């Protein structure tokens, strides 16, 4: 009475080719306005520090609700020249949505900054 166990054959699935990231592209390209003069900075005594803040917010709509003044406080504290936000997960309609008021929020809190946004055009809510 010996029992023989049969090994199940497992088929290895073929590896998928990496797809080109065609869902990540700029929706609009605009030149950034230079708000500082590099010649003055180079010839002045001391130095000029160009400060860039880069923050992974992991969902901007929730971030604004939970901490509405955090970004403005951070920009003021470090005297930021540029603020970059990653993982905002916005769609192009969110900025001007009358219920969300995201554009109004940024104009009120960070009025001295120009804004330039990039969205995923084919994959909604994609970071």
C-alpha positions in Angstrom: 0.0 0.0 0.0 2.5 2.6 -0.9 1.1 5.9 -2.1 2.8 7.9 -4.7 2.5 11.6 -4.7 2.4 13.3 -8.0 4.2 16.5 -8.3 2.1 19.2 -9.8 3.7 20.7 -12.9 3.9 24.4 -12.6 4.2 26.4 -15.8 6.3 29.4 -15.5 4.5 32.4 -16.9 6.4 34.2 -19.6 7.9 37.5 -18.5 6.1 40.6 -19.7 8.0 43.2 -21.5 8.3 46.5 -19.7 5.9 49.0 -21.2 7.1 52.5 -22.1 5.8 55.1 -19.6 3.5 56.9 -22.1 1.1 57.9 -19.3 3.6 60.3 -17.8 4.1 63.4 -19.8 3.8 67.1 -19.4 0.4 68.5 -20.2 1.7 72.0 -20.8 5.2 73.4 -21.1 5.9 77.0 -20.0 9.3 78.6 -19.3 9.9 79.4 -15.6 10.3 83.0 -14.8 13.7 83.7 -13.2 13.0 85.8 -10.1 16.7 86.3 -9.2 19.6 87.8 -11.0 22.6 85.4 -11.2 25.0 88.2 -12.1 24.2 90.1 -8.9 24.5 86.9 -6.9 27.9 86.1 -8.3 29.4 89.6 -7.7 27.8 90.3 -4.3 29.7 89.8 -1.1 28.6 86.6 0.6 26.6 84.2 -1.4 23.1 83.6 -2.7 21.5 80.3 -1.9 18.8 79.1 -4.3 16.5 77.0 -2.1 14.4 74.2 -3.6 11.9 72.3 -1.5 10.9 68.9 -2.8 8.1 67.1 -1.0 6.4 63.7 -1.7 2.9 64.6 -0.4 1.3 61.2 -1.3 -2.1 62.7 -2.2 -2.4 66.5 -2.3 -6.2 66.7 -1.7 -5.9 64.9 1.7 -2.7 66.7 2.6 -4.4 70.1 2.1 -7.4 69.1 4.3 -5.2 67.7 7.1 -2.4 70.4 7.1 -3.6 73.5 5.2 -0.8 75.7 6.3 2.1 73.2 6.3 3.5 74.1 2.9 3.3 77.9 3.4 5.0 77.5 6.8 7.7 75.4 5.2 8.3 77.8 2.3 8.5 80.7 4.8 10.8 78.9 7.2 13.3 78.0 4.5 12.8 81.0 2.3 12.1 78.7 -0.7 12.6 79.9 -4.3 11.0 76.7 -5.8 8.6 74.2 -4.4 8.2 70.8 -6.0 5.4 68.4 -5.1 5.5 64.7 -6.1 2.8 62.1 -5.8 0.1 64.7 -5.8 -2.3 62.3 -7.6 -4.3 65.2 -9.1 -6.2 65.1 -12.4 -6.4 68.2 -14.5 -10.1 68.9 -13.4 -9.2 68.9 -9.7 -7.3 72.2 -9.7 -10.3 74.3 -10.8 -13.0 72.1 -9.1 -15.3 74.6 -7.1 -15.7 72.1 -4.3 -12.0 71.3 -3.8 -10.7 74.9 -4.4 -7.1 73.7 -4.8 -6.0 76.5 -7.0 -7.6 79.1 -4.7 -5.8 77.4 -1.7 -2.4 77.8 -3.4 -3.1 81.3 -4.4 -4.1 82.3 -0.9 -1.3 80.4 0.9 1.5 80.7 -1.6 0.6 83.8 -3.6 4.1 84.8 -4.4 4.8 81.6 -6.4 4.0 80.7 -10.0 2.4 77.3 -10.5 3.1 74.7 -13.2 1.3 71.3 -13.0 1.8 68.0 -14.7 -0.9 65.3 -14.6 -1.2 61.7 -15.7 -3.4 62.0 -18.8 -4.2 58.3 -19.3 -4.1 56.8 -15.9 -6.4 58.8 -13.6 -5.2 59.3 -10.0 -1.8 58.0 -10.9 1.0 59.6 -9.0 
